Structures are given as C-alpha cells and as structure tokens.
Amino acid sequence: MGPVNENENRSKIAVSTESREEADQLFNGLSVGGNIEVPICDSPWGAYFGMFRDKFGIEWIIEFDSK
C-alpha cells in the first residue's frame, strides 16, 4: 500500500475547558516532554487556544472559549 507517514495518520484529541486556568493546567501538564506546535494564548478568533504533540505522539488541542 506504500509508505506511511505516522505524523499524518493520527487523530487529534480536542478538549474544551471550563476556564483559562484549567486550559493552562491541562496544556502545561500534558505537553511535558512533547512538542508544542501552537503555544497556548489568545487566538485571532477569540478563544484561548493551544496545540501540541505529547511525549507519546498523541496530538492535543486545548481550548477555552468564554462565549
């Protein structure tokens, strides 16, 4: 079937939090030893958002939206 690129064959886990503090806690705890792709910060669309790949290769999206 051809070569497989593991980085493009994965799903992302998206977590929507109840507060910025919870978003920070999850982002900072789960990203240890991994690779941060988008640091957690205020996004252009108004949410507090960050994205990373953890030390096991799992991709995460953490977001808080006060709306």
N, C-alpha and C positions, 0 to 999 in steps of 0.2 A: 504494500500500500504506500510505500515511500517513507521518507524521513519524517519524524515527528518532532515538533518544537514544543517542549513541555511548557515554556513560558506563554504560549498562545493557546494551550489546550486546557486552561484552568477556568473555573468559575470564580467569581468574587463573592465574598460574604459582605453584605451591607447591613450595618447596624445604625438604627435611628435612635438617638438617646433622648432622655428627658431634660438634660441640662448640658451646658458647656463643660461644667466640672466632670460630669460623667463621661462626656466625649473625651476630655483630656485624660482621664484615668484609664479608659479603655485603650486609647491610642498609645499612650506612653507605656502602658504595661505590655500590650500585645506586640508592639513593634521592636521591643528589645532584641537585639541580635539579628534583626531583619534588615530590610532595605526600604527606606522611606521614599516613596515616589512623589507624593504631594504632602508637604508639611501641613499639619492641622492649623487652619487660620480661617478668617472670614473670606468667603468666596464671592465672586462677582454677582452671583445670583442670590446672595443674601443669607446663605446657610453657613454654619461653622463646619468645615469640611476637611478631611484628610484621607490619604490613601497610602497603603504600604503593603509589602510582602513580608510575612513573618519568617522566622528562622526555619520553618518547615516548608516554606514555599507557598503558603496559602495567602491569597490576596484579600485584603480587607478594605472596606470603605466605612469610615466612621463619620457620622453627620448629626448635627443638631440644628434644627430649624424652629425658631420660636413662633413661626406662623402657624 
